[in-house]
Amino acid sequence: EIWSLTLREKHRLSVFENRMLRIFGPKRDEVTGGWRKLHNEELHNLYSSPSIIRMIKTRRMRWVGHVARIGEMRNVYRILVGKPEGKRPLGRPRHRWVDNIKMDLREIGSCQKKSHMLGTGFIVNKKRKHLILDFQAKSHRTCRLRIKGRFLNYSLICAHAPTEDKSDEEKDSFYDELDEMYGECPKRDCKIITGDMNAKVGNEDVYRSVIGKHSLHNKSNDNGMRLINFASSRNMVVGSTMFNQKDIHKRNWKSPDGNEFNQIDHILIDARHCSDLMDVRSYRGTKIDSDHYLISSEIRSLISNARKIHGSQAKKLNCGKLVEQGVATRYTGLISECLAGLSDSQDVSEAWRASEMLL
């Protein structure tokens, strides 16, 4: 939320900050093994953490949100987000920050409106917003975005599959919904499925044509087999296991204790267009406040370069109407009347420009 620095909100920020430091901080004493009871000032000194309120005032930031997370060296990181443009409205703000921050991106998605949990979506550059042909969301687990291309259009499906420990009924319902959304895509479109599939895809030789031979795992789990069967039934390939990357570039999920890594986020593309997929890898350095790593894919595609037309479009002349006798007679009469008003003493260039304007 966007908070103004009233006395009440100062207290609210301080309580939140100290609570986060205590959660991420050491729980037990290294010598005695007992639970540590630290004063708030000792907490800030322990992490060299200045007061959040003092930082906002000194840097003259308009407060948008506060995120505390633990890093690789067990240090607490604080992320301050300033409103990039526009002025803060007077009075107490009544909207969430996701509805107020102005950025050069357009967010399209579907989620639970009240809790802002779960959900799938897309972030599109505003310069490409006019190329969006359609957007549909069946539930908080699947949505589809259709983008205009130069030679063919692209149907992008974002999905969030149930975890491995969910019931078979929930998994079957998800893949039925995904299959239905895939079937609604136009046949000539290049269809790409991306998202958190919660699937470990193995290196089984029998599925080599679908999954390739560069997966992080050796054996597929239940979600992995469901993903392989879906891709095989729809003549798709799992592009995230097709490229020979380092293991650190294949991992896209890390356990909370940092001891286990998995490859459960995948990108699927039609086998017909698999040669357009140039590379798929993960980036670990991006701080996105998640246990998942950022996945990047390079696709050789030709997006339409059509620009958005501002104002009225020029009307096209229907020259075929001149074949009709009545239209041709009226057209000849109008041209004769207009040409009769031209003076014979005019220069050749001036006469040509006048004739061009008349036509």
N, C-alpha and C positions, 0 to 999 in steps of 0.2 A: 504494500500500500504506500501511497504518497503521504508522508507524515510531516506536519509542521512542528517546529520545535517549541511547543508549549511546555509548561512545567509537567503536565501529565505525560506527554510523549517523551520528555527527557527521562523521566523515571521508567517509562516503558522500555526505552532503548537500553538503559543501563541494566535493567533486570534481564533483558534478553541477552545482552552481551555477556554478562557474568555467567548466565546459565549455560551458554554455549561453551565458554571457556572451561567450565567445570565438567561438562560432558566429554569434551575432547581431551581434557587434561589427565595427568596421571591419577589413578584411583587409589593406589596403595603406596605407602612409604617403602623406599628401597631397603632400609635397614631393618625396621621393626615388622614390616609387612602389614601394618594396620592401615585403616582408612585415613586418608589425609584430610585435615580440616584446615583449609586455607582461607584467609581473609581476602576480600575482593582486591585490595591493593597488592597483596602478595601474588595474586593470580596475574595481574597486569605486569608486575615486575618480573615474574617467572617467564612470561612469554614476550616481554618487551613490547607490550600491546598498549598504545596510547588510547585515551578515551575516545570513543566513537563520536561523541557530541563535540568534543574539542576539534576533531579533525573536520567535521562538517562545517563548523564556524570558521576555522582558519582558512579552509580552502573554498569557502563560499559556495558550497555545493547545495543544490536543491535535492533534498532527500527523496529517493525513490524506493530503495529496498536495502535489505541487509542480508548477506549470505555468509555464513561461517562454515568452513570445511577443513578437513585435516589433509595435510599434504604427505609427500613421500617421506619426509624427515620428521613427521609428527609435529609439524608446526601449524598453527592456526592461521589460515588465510582469510582476509576480509576483503570483500568485493563491494565497492561503492559504485553505484550506477547513477550518473547525473543525467537529468533530462536534457537531451542534446539541443533542442530548439523550442521556441515558444515560451510564454510566460506562465507561471503557476497561477491558476485561477484564485480569486479572492475567496476567503472563507475556508471552512473545513472541506477537504476533498471527500467526495462521496463515491468515487469509482476506483476500481482496482487499477494497478499500474499497467496491466496488459492492455487496457483500453485507452491509455493516455500517452504512452511514450511514442513519439514520432520518430520513425526510422525510415531508411530507404528500402525497406523490405515490406512485403505484404504477407501476412500470416493467414493461412487458410487451413482450417482443421475442424475436428470434431472431438469433443471431450465432455466430461460431466460438468455442466455449467456451474453447479453450486460448489463442488469441492475442488474443481480444477485438478482432478486426478485422472490417470490413465488417458486415453485418447490418442488419436493419430492425426497427422496433418502435414502440410507443406509450407515452406517459406519461399516466396517467389520475389525476385527483384522487381521493383516497381516499373523499371523500364521494359520488362517483358510481360507486364500485367495484361496488356491488350491481346496477347497471344493465347490466353487461357480460353479454351473453348467450352469446358464444362467441368464442374466439380460435384461429386456425389459422395455422401457418407452414409453407409448402412448402419453402422453402430460405432462405439468407441474403439473397436478393434480393426476396422477396415474403412478406407476411403480411397477415392480415385480422382485423379486430376488429368485432364486431357489438354495437351499443348499442341498448337499448330506448328507443323514443320514445313520445310520447303517442298519436299517430294512426298512425304508421308507424315502423318500425325503420330504423336506419342501418347500412350495411355500409361500413366504412372499409378501404381497401386501401393499404398503404404499400409502395412499390416503389423499387428501386435498379437502374436500367438500366445495361447495359454502356456504356463510353465509345465515342466515335466511331471510334477506331482498332481496336476489337475486330473479330473475324471475323464474317462474316455468319451462320455457324452458331450462334455464341454469342448473337447478337442474336435470331435466329429462335427459339432455345430459350427465351429470356427472355419474348418476347411470346406464345409458346405457353403458357408457364406462367401469365402474367398473364391470358390469355384463359380458361384453364381455371379459375383462381381466381374470375374474374368470373362465369363460368357457374355456379359453385357457390353464389353468393349468391341468396337468395330473390328471386323476381321482384317482389314488392311493396315491397322495401326501397329506400330511397334510397341509391344507390351512389356513393361518392366515392373517387377515386384520387389519392393525393398522394405526392410523393417526388422524388428526384433522378433525372430521366428522361434527363439528358445530351442533351437535344434542343433544337436551335435551331428555333423555329417562326417562319416568315416571315409576310409580308403578302400572300400570293397571293390574288387575287380569287376563284379557283375554289373555295377552301376557306373562304370568308368565313363561311358558316353554322356552321362547326365551330370556327374559331379567332378569329373577330371581326376587328377591324382595328386593334388597338392593341399589336401585338407590338413588341419592341425590335429585332428583325432584319427585314430585307427579304426574305431568301431562306432557305428551310428546308434543313437538311442532311439526311443520310441518316436519322439518328435522329429528326429532326423529321418527315420523311415517314412513318416507321413509326408514330410517335405519332399523327399525323393519320389515317392509315388505320385504326389500331385504334379511335380515338374515333369515326370515321365508321361502322365496322362494328358498333359497340355502341351507336350513337345517343347519344353523349356529346359534350360540348363542352369545350374547353380554357378553363377559367375564368380562368386567369392572364393571358390575352391579350385579355380581354373589356373591361377597364376602362381608361379614359383617364387614366393616371397620368404623372407626370414620369418621365423616363428613369432618374433616380437611384432611383426606387421600383420600377422594372421590373427593374433589375439584381439578380441574386441569386448571382453568382459573380464572383470577382476573381482574376486571374492572380497568381502569386507576385511578379512584378515590379511589379504594380499598374498596368499600362498597358492591360490588356484586360479588358473586362467582358462578360458574357454573361447571357442569361436561359435557363437550362437546367433549373431546378426548376419543376414545373408542378402544377396542381391541376385534375383532371377531375371533372365531375359529370354525371349523367344530364340529357339535354336536357329531359326532362319537369320536372325540378326546378331548372332553371338560374335561374329567377327567385328562388329562395331564396338564391342566392349574392349577397351585397351588396357585397363588396369583397375584393380580393386585392392585397397590396403587400408589399414587403420593408422591413426595418428594418436599417440599417447600423450603428447604434450599439451593438448587442448584442454583447458579447464572448463568443463561443462557441468560440473557439480553432479556427476552421475558415476555409477559403477561401470558404465559402458564407455568404450572409446569411440571417438569420432571415426566414421567410415567414409572414405572418399573413393569415388569411382570415376574413371575417365572414359567417356563415351564419344565415339566419333559420330557425330550427328550434324544434320543441317537444319537448324531452327530457322523458321521463316524470318526474313528481314523486312517484312511488311511493317510499315509504320502506321501509327494511329492517325486517322484523318481528322483534322480539326476544321470545323466549319462545314459548309455545304460542298458536296462533290459535284464536279462539272458533269452536265448532262451529255450523253452521247447522241450524235445525230443519226437518225434512222434514214439512211440514204435509200433503202429499199422501197420507201414510199413513193419515190419519184417514178417508179414503174407505172403506177396508177395514172390514168389519163387526166382525171380531175385535179389531182395533186400537182402533176407536172404543169398543167395550164396555169394554175394559180401561182406556182413558183416562178414561171417564166414572166407572168405579168408583173409580179412584185419586183423582180430583178430589172425589168425594163423601166419601170417607174423610177427606181433608185438611180439607175445609170443615166437617166435623162436629166437629172439634176446636176451632173458633173459638167464642168466648164472645159471647153476644148483648149483654152489657153493655159491650162495647168501644166506644170512640169511632169515628166514621165514618172519620176519617183513618187511625186505627190499624188498623181492619178492612180498609181498602183496601190499606195497605202489606203486611199479612199475606197477603191474597189474592194480591197481586202476587208476593210471594216464593214462594208455593206454586205458582203457575203457572210 
